[in-house]
Amino acid sequence: MDHPFVTVPLQRRSAAARPGRPLQGGLATLAAALAAASLCQAAWAADKPAAKKAAPVTAEQMQQLIERLQQLEQRNAELEQQVKGLAAQQAARPTLAAPAPAAAGTTTTAASGTGTPAGGEWGQQRLVALEQQVKALVRPVQADADEGLSVEASLVAVGQQVGSKGSDSGQSQGRLNYRGDVEVGIPLGTLRSFGDARFSGFGHLRFGQGSGVSLRPTHTATVNSVPFEAGSGSDETYAIVAQAWGQLEWDLGAGRFNDLPSNRVELNLGKIDIFGFFDQNAVAGDEGAQFLNNVFVHNPLLDSGGDIAADAYGFAPGLRVAYIDEGEDRGWGWGASLGVFGSGGGANFSAAPRRPLVIGQVEFSPKQINGEPRGTYRFYAWTNGQTTDLSGESAQRHSGYGLSIDQKIGREWNLFVRWGQRTSGDGAFDKALTFGFEHGGRAWGRGSDAVGLAAGFVRTSSEWARATALDPNLVGFAADGNEQILEAYYRWKLSDHLELTPDLQWIRRAGGDGDAPAFMAVGLRAAVGF
């Protein structure tokens, strides 16, 4: 008996079932064959009176069957990609543990088309194992980065000339000097007994030769902050241990984007450069690359004014503790720090560290979208019981406060402002305002170069004005009003390691002397860094 022909609708193969993938193509062929056989059997059974009549398979049921098989094809393709990825990972690092076998009877095969495909659980286990492997691969990389020793070295040389109007001898004067620095940082592991604190050490050796030009009496102290030489003078040169301190750091959260540090508590103890942790400024704080005049490098009251009372080289033993909140979710961070440092005889270890310098600072930093600061606003206050009066012979406590701001505007503008005021104690000046900018050279095709300009006003104190008026021989004039300073430089980057910087300074009313002629200091700085 003839049987009616059955037409099976053809389906366009999906991307997962294209030629070159025999498993998926075989499933599609099998689906069509099963459908044809089923319909033929139903038609044949309808012609036999003794047989039980079978329910015909509709076109809708056939479509559902084919769609189900296509889903299985897609799933098998995904699992195959996972297997290839796992195989590549295992070949590179053959430590991946095999997933535990599934319990017997809990899964069915993908070809059956019923229940949960066996490959589903197997693929999920493989995925979990892969995630564990990725985490294992990340941890050693971080540990290796923390274990590295960092060494930085620099050599800075300055040649400077000042005219007869500005020198202490009344004659034109020129000087050449150099200074070298070697800084070493080393991670020292994790201290489990101290709350898993990360322990690191820092050492700084400094050497140099030659002094700067000698000026007539001024508030600025020096137009060149680079010179460094031992107490025996320019005939000898040797290195000193400028800094040697340790740091404990407690992380208070997970790491941030771009490997930026998280919220943390820091503790530093040892011989320290105070200005490395207080009164910092990204635009005016490095005499080796930015402004040379001392009033622009640090707060004049602390440095030129002597209120830190550090040793002869500007360092002191001490302790600093800080809390830093990076403000990842706010768009701005903040921090607070407190330092206690030896001063006077306590700074050079010649006396007990009594009546130390105590300084506290609060800072705020607006952040860019990548988490890096666009500027920092710092406010600090200090008190020191080892400072002296105007004569320099009697101890007198000095106290004061300051403000240090640096702010980036656009891509090239970097602005700064500093303010300092002494609130107790006597000195030659008691207030200082400095401000200026550094501008990158991208506008004239020299993106690595920069030009800087700064202005400063240092006000003579009423105590010093009274003393110089009463004793004309003290400095040879009656001091009053503001000393005014301008400085400009152009930093020319010749290579990744070499920079040349012409520098020009202009000083008016030096030391608060209204009759003093204005004078200029011209210099050239060469810096090599590694």
Backbone torsions as a table, in degrees:
resi	resn	phi	psi	omega
1	MET	NA	133.3	-179.6
2	ASP	-71.8	146.3	178.2
3	HIS	-111.1	142.3	179.5
4	PRO	-66.3	146.3	175.0
5	PHE	-75.1	143.5	178.3
6	VAL	-114.1	126.7	178.7
7	THR	-93.4	123.5	178.5
8	VAL	-101.7	121.3	-178.6
9	PRO	-64.4	135.0	177.9
10	LEU	-85.2	141.2	179.7
11	GLN	-114.1	143.0	174.8
12	ARG	-70.9	129.2	-178.8
13	ARG	-69.3	140.4	178.8
14	SER	-75.5	171.4	-179.7
15	ALA	-60.9	-28.1	-179.0
16	ALA	-76.8	-12.4	-175.8
17	ALA	-118.7	32.1	-179.9
18	ARG	-80.3	162.3	179.1
19	PRO	-52.6	149.5	-176.5
20	GLY	98.5	-6.8	176.9
21	ARG	-124.2	83.5	-171.8
22	PRO	-63.3	-29.5	-179.4
23	LEU	-65.0	-46.4	-179.1
24	GLN	-70.4	-41.8	179.3
25	GLY	-61.5	-37.6	178.9
26	GLY	-64.3	-36.4	178.3
27	LEU	-64.9	-39.6	178.5
28	ALA	-64.5	-42.9	179.0
29	THR	-64.2	-40.8	179.1
30	LEU	-62.6	-38.0	179.7
31	ALA	-62.1	-45.8	-179.6
32	ALA	-64.1	-40.6	-179.1
33	ALA	-65.4	-43.7	179.4
34	LEU	-63.3	-39.9	180.0
35	ALA	-64.0	-44.2	-179.5
36	ALA	-64.5	-42.4	-179.8
37	ALA	-64.3	-38.7	-179.2
38	SER	-64.3	-43.6	-179.1
39	LEU	-68.4	-39.6	179.0
40	CYS	-63.8	-38.6	178.7
41	GLN	-66.2	-38.3	179.8
42	ALA	-66.0	-41.0	179.8
43	ALA	-67.5	-37.9	179.6
44	TRP	-67.9	-38.9	179.4
45	ALA	-67.0	-27.7	-179.2
46	ALA	-68.9	-24.9	-178.5
47	ASP	-84.3	-7.8	-178.1
48	LYS	-101.3	113.5	-176.5
49	PRO	-66.9	-29.5	-176.0
50	ALA	-80.4	-17.2	-177.5
51	ALA	-85.8	152.0	177.5
52	LYS	-73.5	130.1	-176.5
53	LYS	-68.1	124.5	-180.0
54	ALA	-87.7	146.6	178.2
55	ALA	-69.0	129.1	-179.2
56	PRO	-64.8	148.0	175.6
57	VAL	-87.7	121.7	-176.8
58	THR	-83.1	165.3	177.3
59	ALA	-64.0	-33.8	178.7
60	GLU	-64.2	-41.5	178.0
61	GLN	-64.8	-39.7	177.5
62	MET	-61.0	-41.9	179.6
63	GLN	-62.3	-42.1	179.1
64	GLN	-62.5	-40.7	179.1
65	LEU	-62.7	-45.2	-179.2
66	ILE	-65.6	-40.8	178.4
67	GLU	-62.8	-38.5	178.5
68	ARG	-63.8	-42.3	178.8
69	LEU	-66.4	-35.7	176.8
70	GLN	-65.5	-37.7	176.4
71	GLN	-62.1	-40.5	178.0
72	LEU	-65.7	-37.4	176.2
73	GLU	-59.7	-45.6	-179.8
74	GLN	-62.7	-41.8	179.7
75	ARG	-63.7	-42.5	178.9
76	ASN	-63.4	-36.5	177.7
77	ALA	-64.1	-42.4	178.3
78	GLU	-63.0	-43.0	179.4
79	LEU	-63.9	-36.9	178.9
80	GLU	-63.6	-40.3	177.0
81	GLN	-63.6	-39.8	177.3
82	GLN	-63.1	-41.5	179.5
83	VAL	-62.0	-44.3	179.0
84	LYS	-61.6	-42.7	179.8
85	GLY	-64.2	-42.7	178.5
86	LEU	-65.1	-37.9	179.3
87	ALA	-63.6	-40.9	178.7
88	ALA	-65.0	-41.6	178.7
89	GLN	-64.8	-41.2	-178.0
90	GLN	-68.9	-33.0	177.7
91	ALA	-66.6	-37.1	180.0
92	ALA	-75.8	-32.9	-179.2
93	ARG	-143.2	90.6	-171.7
94	PRO	-79.1	51.1	178.5
95	THR	-117.7	6.6	-177.3
96	LEU	-73.0	121.2	179.1
97	ALA	-72.7	140.2	179.4
98	ALA	-69.3	142.7	-179.5
99	PRO	-69.0	150.2	179.4
100	ALA	-65.9	139.4	179.8
101	PRO	-66.2	146.6	179.7
102	ALA	-69.9	150.8	178.6
103	ALA	-63.9	143.1	-177.7
104	ALA	-63.1	138.8	175.1
105	GLY	81.7	4.2	-176.9
106	THR	-97.0	-11.9	180.0
107	THR	-132.0	165.3	175.9
108	THR	-124.4	168.1	-179.2
109	THR	-78.8	155.4	-179.8
110	ALA	-65.5	-30.9	-176.5
111	ALA	-70.3	-21.3	-178.3
112	SER	-71.5	-27.0	177.8
113	GLY	75.0	8.9	179.5
114	THR	-125.0	155.3	179.0
115	GLY	68.2	-161.8	179.1
116	THR	-90.0	129.2	-179.5
117	PRO	-59.6	141.3	179.8
118	ALA	-61.0	-36.2	-179.7
119	GLY	-64.0	-22.0	-178.6
120	GLY	-63.6	-51.8	179.8
121	GLU	-67.6	-40.5	179.7
122	TRP	-61.1	-43.8	179.2
123	GLY	-64.7	-38.3	179.1
124	GLN	-64.7	-41.3	178.1
125	GLN	-64.0	-41.4	177.7
126	ARG	-62.2	-39.3	179.6
127	LEU	-63.3	-43.4	177.9
128	VAL	-62.0	-43.2	179.0
129	ALA	-62.5	-38.9	178.8
130	LEU	-64.6	-40.7	177.8
131	GLU	-61.7	-40.7	178.6
132	GLN	-64.3	-37.8	179.3
133	GLN	-66.2	-41.2	179.0
134	VAL	-60.7	-43.1	178.6
135	LYS	-62.7	-39.3	178.5
136	ALA	-65.2	-32.7	179.9
137	LEU	-74.3	-31.8	-177.4
138	VAL	-73.1	-39.7	-174.9
139	ARG	-59.2	-47.0	179.6
140	PRO	-62.2	-32.6	179.3
141	VAL	-64.0	-42.3	178.9
142	GLN	-66.3	-40.6	-179.7
143	ALA	-63.4	-41.3	179.6
144	ASP	-62.8	-40.1	179.9
145	ALA	-63.7	-38.4	-179.0
146	ASP	-71.4	-24.0	-175.0
147	GLU	-87.4	-1.4	-174.9
148	GLY	-77.2	144.9	175.0
149	LEU	-90.6	129.4	179.5
150	SER	-109.8	133.7	179.0
151	VAL	-132.2	127.2	176.5
152	GLU	-126.8	140.8	179.9
153	ALA	-138.3	147.1	178.7
154	SER	-147.5	151.9	175.7
155	LEU	-135.8	122.7	-176.9
156	VAL	-122.8	130.4	176.9
157	ALA	-124.7	140.5	-178.4
158	VAL	-132.6	129.5	168.3
159	GLY	-111.7	131.0	-173.0
160	GLN	-142.2	146.3	-178.8
161	GLN	-131.6	135.2	175.9
162	VAL	-128.8	142.2	-177.9
163	GLY	-75.9	176.2	-177.1
164	SER	-64.4	-27.0	-179.1
165	LYS	-70.5	-21.3	-176.1
166	GLY	-109.4	-12.5	-176.4
167	SER	-83.7	159.2	-179.8
168	ASP	-74.1	-20.0	-178.8
169	SER	-93.6	-8.7	-176.5
170	GLY	78.2	10.5	177.9
171	GLN	-125.3	153.6	177.9
172	SER	-58.4	141.4	-172.2
173	GLN	-140.2	136.3	177.2
174	GLY	-130.3	146.6	180.0
175	ARG	-143.1	149.6	174.8
176	LEU	-127.8	134.9	-179.9
177	ASN	-148.1	164.4	176.2
178	TYR	-143.4	160.2	178.2
179	ARG	-147.9	137.8	177.6
180	GLY	-121.1	146.0	178.7
181	ASP	-135.6	135.7	173.6
182	VAL	-126.4	121.6	-178.1
183	GLU	-119.7	134.1	-178.0
184	VAL	-127.5	128.1	174.2
185	GLY	-120.6	136.1	-177.6
186	ILE	-142.3	125.1	172.1
187	PRO	-70.2	138.5	-176.2
188	LEU	-117.2	21.1	174.4
189	GLY	95.0	-170.2	-178.6
190	THR	-112.1	131.2	178.7
191	LEU	-94.2	98.2	-177.7
192	ARG	-62.8	-35.3	-177.3
193	SER	-75.8	-6.6	177.6
194	PHE	-116.3	43.2	176.6
195	GLY	68.8	35.8	-180.0
196	ASP	58.8	37.8	179.1
197	ALA	-73.7	137.7	172.6
198	ARG	-80.5	128.3	-176.4
199	PHE	-108.5	129.7	178.8
200	SER	-140.9	159.4	179.2
201	GLY	-125.9	155.6	-179.7
202	PHE	-139.1	132.3	176.4
203	GLY	-129.4	146.0	-175.7
204	HIS	-141.1	117.0	174.1
205	LEU	-104.1	139.1	-180.0
206	ARG	-132.9	139.9	176.8
207	PHE	-144.2	162.5	179.7
208	GLY	178.3	178.3	-179.2
209	GLN	-160.0	141.9	178.2
210	GLY	97.7	144.6	178.1
211	SER	-108.1	167.4	176.3
212	GLY	-85.3	-179.7	178.3
213	VAL	-66.9	149.9	179.0
214	SER	-98.0	125.8	-173.9
215	LEU	-102.7	160.5	167.3
216	ARG	-63.1	167.3	-177.6
217	PRO	-55.5	124.7	179.5
218	THR	-140.6	162.9	171.8
219	HIS	-81.5	-26.2	-172.9
220	THR	-70.1	-21.5	179.4
221	ALA	77.6	-49.2	-179.8
222	THR	-157.0	145.5	174.4
223	VAL	-93.5	3.4	-180.0
224	ASN	-143.2	107.2	-177.3
225	SER	-88.3	1.1	-176.4
226	VAL	-80.1	-39.7	-170.4
227	PRO	-51.1	140.2	176.4
228	PHE	-149.8	126.8	174.0
229	GLU	-151.4	156.0	-178.4
230	ALA	-68.6	167.3	-176.3
231	GLY	-61.3	-21.9	-179.0
232	SER	-78.2	-5.9	176.5
233	GLY	98.0	-167.7	-172.2
234	SER	-74.8	-11.1	-179.5
235	ASP	-72.9	-19.7	-179.8
236	GLU	-129.5	149.4	175.8
237	THR	-142.0	132.3	176.4
238	TYR	-155.9	165.3	-175.7
239	ALA	-89.0	149.0	172.0
240	ILE	-120.5	157.8	172.8
241	VAL	-82.5	98.0	-177.7
242	ALA	-72.8	-44.8	-179.5
243	GLN	-137.9	146.1	173.3
244	ALA	-158.2	102.0	-177.2
245	TRP	-144.3	159.8	176.5
246	GLY	-113.7	155.9	-180.0
247	GLN	-133.6	133.8	170.0
248	LEU	-107.7	134.9	-177.6
249	GLU	-133.7	126.5	178.3
250	TRP	-110.0	116.3	176.3
251	ASP	-76.0	136.1	-179.5
252	LEU	-110.2	9.2	-179.9
253	GLY	-170.4	177.4	179.7
254	ALA	-72.3	161.4	176.5
255	GLY	-61.8	158.8	-175.3
256	ARG	-109.8	178.7	179.6
257	PHE	-57.6	144.1	178.5
258	ASN	63.3	26.6	179.0
259	ASP	60.6	25.2	176.7
260	LEU	-73.7	150.5	-176.7
261	PRO	-68.6	157.6	179.9
262	SER	-95.0	-179.6	173.9
263	ASN	-57.8	142.8	-172.6
264	ARG	-161.1	166.3	170.6
265	VAL	-118.2	134.9	-178.8
266	GLU	-123.2	142.9	175.9
267	LEU	-133.5	123.9	179.4
268	ASN	-119.4	139.2	-178.9
269	LEU	-145.7	129.1	178.4
270	GLY	146.2	-159.0	176.5
271	LYS	-88.5	121.8	-162.6
272	ILE	-133.4	147.4	165.6
273	ASP	-84.3	110.7	-174.4
274	ILE	-57.8	-36.7	-176.0
275	PHE	-76.0	-3.7	171.8
276	GLY	-76.5	-16.0	-177.1
277	PHE	-126.9	-12.4	179.7
278	PHE	-135.1	146.7	179.5
279	ASP	61.1	28.3	178.6
280	GLN	-68.4	157.0	176.2
281	ASN	-156.6	127.5	-175.6
282	ALA	-73.1	-18.3	-176.1
283	VAL	-104.0	-35.0	-177.6
284	ALA	-133.3	86.0	-178.7
285	GLY	-164.3	4.3	-177.0
286	ASP	-136.1	101.6	-178.9
287	GLU	-68.9	-13.2	177.6
288	GLY	-81.9	-11.1	-178.0
289	ALA	-140.0	-20.4	-175.3
290	GLN	-117.0	-131.1	-175.3
291	PHE	-74.0	145.3	-178.7
292	LEU	-93.2	-34.3	-176.3
293	ASN	-65.1	135.2	-173.3
294	ASN	-62.0	-28.1	-179.0
295	VAL	-68.6	-19.0	179.5
296	PHE	-98.6	-12.6	-178.5
297	VAL	-82.3	-41.6	179.5
298	HIS	-139.1	174.5	172.6
299	ASN	-61.3	121.0	-176.3
300	PRO	-57.4	-32.1	-178.6
301	LEU	-68.7	-36.5	179.9
302	LEU	-75.9	-41.1	-173.4
303	ASP	-95.2	-75.8	180.0
304	SER	-59.0	-35.9	-179.8
305	GLY	-76.9	-13.8	173.5
306	GLY	83.4	13.2	-174.9
307	ASP	-74.3	-13.9	174.4
308	ILE	-82.6	-24.7	178.7
309	ALA	49.5	47.0	179.1
310	ALA	-78.8	-174.5	178.6
311	ASP	-72.8	-176.3	-174.4
312	ALA	-64.1	-17.1	-177.8
313	TYR	-107.6	2.0	175.0
314	GLY	92.8	15.7	-178.4
315	PHE	-119.4	164.6	-178.2
316	ALA	-160.4	148.3	173.2
317	PRO	-74.4	146.2	-179.9
318	GLY	180.0	-173.0	-177.6
319	LEU	-135.9	141.6	177.4
320	ARG	-138.0	133.5	175.6
321	VAL	-125.1	139.7	-174.9
322	ALA	-145.7	146.9	169.2
323	TYR	-115.7	130.5	-176.8
324	ILE	-126.7	121.3	176.8
325	ASP	-109.6	112.5	-176.0
326	GLU	-74.3	-14.1	175.1
327	GLY	60.3	45.5	-174.4
328	GLU	-59.5	-36.4	-176.3
329	ASP	-91.9	-6.0	-175.4
330	ARG	-104.4	-23.5	-174.3
331	GLY	89.5	4.1	175.2
332	TRP	-154.7	146.3	179.1
333	GLY	-115.6	170.1	178.3
334	TRP	-149.8	162.6	178.6
335	GLY	-154.5	158.5	176.5
336	ALA	-138.6	137.6	-178.5
337	SER	-142.7	153.6	179.6
338	LEU	-137.1	133.2	-179.9
339	GLY	-129.0	145.0	175.0
340	VAL	-128.2	121.5	-172.9
341	PHE	-132.3	144.5	174.0
342	GLY	-65.7	145.1	179.5
343	SER	-142.1	163.6	-175.7
344	GLY	62.4	-130.2	176.9
345	GLY	-65.0	-25.9	178.6
346	GLY	-72.3	-19.0	-179.1
347	ALA	-77.2	-32.6	-179.4
348	ASN	-108.2	16.6	174.8
349	PHE	66.0	21.0	178.5
350	SER	-93.6	-6.0	179.9
351	ALA	-152.2	166.8	177.9
352	ALA	-65.6	145.0	-177.4
353	PRO	-78.3	66.6	178.2
354	ARG	-92.4	154.6	179.5
355	ARG	46.5	61.1	-174.1
356	PRO	-75.5	171.0	170.5
357	LEU	-75.0	127.3	175.1
358	VAL	-119.2	125.0	-177.5
359	ILE	-137.5	136.4	177.6
360	GLY	-126.1	148.2	-176.2
361	GLN	-142.1	140.4	172.3
362	VAL	-122.0	136.1	-177.3
363	GLU	-137.4	150.6	178.4
364	PHE	-131.2	140.9	-175.9
365	SER	-136.3	109.0	170.7
366	PRO	-67.4	140.4	-173.3
367	LYS	-110.7	151.5	171.6
368	GLN	-79.8	174.7	-178.5
369	ILE	-64.3	-25.7	179.0
370	ASN	-88.0	5.7	176.3
371	GLY	91.6	-6.2	179.8
372	GLU	-86.7	146.4	-177.0
373	PRO	-72.0	142.7	172.8
374	ARG	-94.6	-8.5	178.9
375	GLY	179.3	169.5	177.7
376	THR	-142.3	137.1	179.2
377	TYR	-116.3	113.9	-175.3
378	ARG	-117.3	135.0	173.6
379	PHE	-125.6	133.1	-176.8
380	TYR	-144.5	160.5	178.0
381	ALA	-143.2	151.4	-176.3
382	TRP	-143.5	161.9	170.6
383	THR	-149.9	141.7	-175.2
384	ASN	-143.1	122.9	-178.8
385	GLY	-90.6	1.6	-178.1
386	GLN	-106.3	5.4	177.4
387	THR	-79.6	171.3	-173.2
388	THR	-123.5	171.0	177.9
389	ASP	-81.9	-169.9	-176.9
390	LEU	-61.8	-31.4	-178.8
391	SER	-74.2	-20.1	-177.5
392	GLY	77.9	9.1	-175.4
393	GLU	-110.8	-28.7	-177.5
394	SER	-109.0	138.9	179.4
395	ALA	-67.6	140.4	179.4
396	GLN	-152.7	129.4	-179.3
397	ARG	-72.2	132.1	174.5
398	HIS	-113.7	137.9	176.9
399	SER	-136.7	155.8	179.3
400	GLY	-176.9	-175.0	178.9
401	TYR	-145.5	162.8	-178.1
402	GLY	-151.7	166.7	179.9
403	LEU	-136.4	131.6	178.2
404	SER	-132.7	120.0	-175.6
405	ILE	-127.3	133.2	166.5
406	ASP	-131.1	139.2	-173.7
407	GLN	-145.2	129.8	176.2
408	LYS	-90.3	133.8	177.5
409	ILE	-121.7	114.3	-177.2
410	GLY	66.8	-151.3	-176.7
411	ARG	-90.2	-25.9	-169.1
412	GLU	-116.9	-23.8	-175.5
413	TRP	-87.7	129.4	174.8
414	ASN	-130.3	112.5	-174.3
415	LEU	-103.3	154.9	173.9
416	PHE	-145.2	152.9	173.7
417	VAL	-143.8	137.6	171.7
418	ARG	-131.2	143.4	174.5
419	TRP	-136.8	138.7	175.3
420	GLY	-140.6	144.0	178.9
421	GLN	-147.5	130.2	174.9
422	ARG	-87.3	131.7	-177.0
423	THR	-102.9	-19.2	175.5
424	SER	-151.7	149.3	-176.6
425	GLY	98.3	156.7	-174.5
426	ASP	-109.3	137.5	176.3
427	GLY	-152.9	173.2	-178.5
428	ALA	-65.3	-29.2	175.4
429	PHE	-140.2	157.3	-175.0
430	ASP	-131.7	-3.2	176.8
431	LYS	-142.6	148.2	178.9
432	ALA	-151.7	133.4	176.1
433	LEU	-127.3	125.7	175.0
434	THR	-132.4	147.0	179.9
435	PHE	-159.4	159.8	-179.5
436	GLY	170.8	-161.3	-176.9
437	PHE	-154.2	163.0	164.9
438	GLU	-127.6	134.8	-177.4
439	HIS	-123.0	127.2	178.9
440	GLY	-68.2	158.0	-173.3
441	GLY	-93.5	17.9	-179.1
442	ARG	-61.7	-32.2	-176.8
443	ALA	-63.4	-29.0	178.9
444	TRP	-112.4	24.8	173.0
445	GLY	79.1	15.9	178.0
446	ARG	-126.9	74.6	-172.2
447	GLY	-63.1	-23.8	-180.0
448	SER	-90.4	-8.9	177.8
449	ASP	-85.9	170.6	176.8
450	ALA	-157.5	150.9	174.6
451	VAL	-119.9	139.7	-178.8
452	GLY	-128.6	147.6	178.2
453	LEU	-145.2	133.6	-179.1
454	ALA	-143.3	152.9	176.4
455	ALA	-131.2	145.9	179.9
456	GLY	-140.2	147.0	177.3
457	PHE	-131.7	117.1	-178.4
458	VAL	-116.6	116.8	-170.7
459	ARG	-92.9	130.4	176.2
460	THR	-64.3	135.3	179.8
461	SER	-76.2	155.7	179.8
462	SER	-66.0	-33.2	178.7
463	GLU	-65.2	-42.4	179.8
464	TRP	-70.9	-38.2	177.4
465	ALA	-61.5	-40.7	179.4
466	ARG	-68.4	-41.7	-178.0
467	ALA	-66.2	-42.2	-178.7
468	THR	-72.5	-27.8	176.7
469	ALA	-72.0	-36.0	-179.4
470	LEU	-76.9	-30.5	-177.7
471	ASP	-125.7	92.3	-177.9
472	PRO	-60.9	-21.3	-178.8
473	ASN	-83.3	-5.1	-176.3
474	LEU	-63.5	-50.8	175.1
475	VAL	-133.7	-1.9	177.2
476	GLY	92.5	4.6	177.7
477	PHE	-160.6	162.0	175.4
478	ALA	-90.6	111.3	-175.6
479	ALA	-78.8	146.1	178.7
480	ASP	-169.7	155.4	174.2
481	GLY	73.9	-159.1	-173.1
482	ASN	-104.0	136.2	163.0
483	GLU	-80.7	137.0	-174.9
484	GLN	-120.0	133.1	-174.9
485	ILE	-132.4	136.0	170.6
486	LEU	-124.5	142.3	175.6
487	GLU	-142.6	139.0	176.8
488	ALA	-135.9	144.3	176.6
489	TYR	-146.0	159.5	171.4
490	TYR	-128.8	116.0	-179.2
491	ARG	-93.0	114.0	-175.9
492	TRP	-104.4	111.9	-177.5
493	LYS	-89.6	109.9	-177.8
494	LEU	-84.8	-31.1	178.2
495	SER	-158.6	-176.6	179.5
496	ASP	-65.7	-17.1	-174.7
497	HIS	-120.9	-4.8	-173.8
498	LEU	-131.8	132.0	177.2
499	GLU	-133.8	143.0	172.4
500	LEU	-120.0	135.5	-175.0
501	THR	-136.0	101.4	168.4
502	PRO	-67.2	142.0	-174.4
503	ASP	-138.3	137.8	-179.4
504	LEU	-133.1	130.5	179.2
505	GLN	-128.6	148.7	179.4
506	TRP	-135.2	128.6	-176.6
507	ILE	-127.1	130.1	-179.6
508	ARG	-123.8	143.4	-179.5
509	ARG	56.2	49.7	-177.7
510	ALA	-55.9	129.8	179.4
511	GLY	68.4	10.7	-176.6
512	GLY	82.4	16.9	179.0
513	ASP	-88.4	108.2	-178.3
514	GLY	-66.8	-20.0	-179.1
515	ASP	-94.9	-5.8	-177.4
516	ALA	-72.7	137.5	178.0
517	PRO	-72.7	147.8	174.8
518	ALA	-69.0	148.5	179.9
519	PHE	-142.0	165.3	-178.2
520	MET	-122.7	152.9	172.5
521	ALA	-127.0	126.6	-178.0
522	VAL	-114.7	135.4	-177.9
523	GLY	-149.5	167.5	175.4
524	LEU	-136.6	128.2	-179.7
525	ARG	-113.3	135.3	173.4
526	ALA	-119.3	131.4	-177.2
527	ALA	-131.4	131.3	175.8
528	VAL	-119.7	129.9	-178.5
529	GLY	-133.4	147.3	179.8
530	PHE	-128.8	NA	NA
